[in-house]
Amino acid sequence: MHDQLMDRSVTAGQRLPAHVYRRRRLAVAAIVVCVLAVLAPVGLSGAVAGGATGRVDAGAAPAPASPGGGEGAAVYVVQPGDTLWSIARCLDPDADPRPLVAELSASNGGPLLRIGQRLVIPASVAAAPCR
């Protein structure tokens, strides 16, 4: 039996059958797809490590789509890497960010952010400059 296995092995200079190469390519492609499937949501969610780098402008005009923002309302300009969570932690670092995240999401049209978007800061939060 050992001789039969030796006869089927590939010696130096011989090529493997085509189906072996196809199987290897398929395995590598599957691994690449799995890695991309795991990393894509992380990149799209904007959950980048680090703090908020936006700025709070008091007296700037609120975004037109945001209801309830009057004249003189404070707004936060979204910067690359910002999330609602990081903005809430920056605006009120001593409080639980979950209620502020929910309020920011509700008052600014949902949880998705765009760079340069102007978020109306609720009056309940003292708008301190974020770095």
Order of alpha helices (4+ residues) and beta strands (2+ residues): alpha-alpha-beta-beta-alpha-alpha-beta
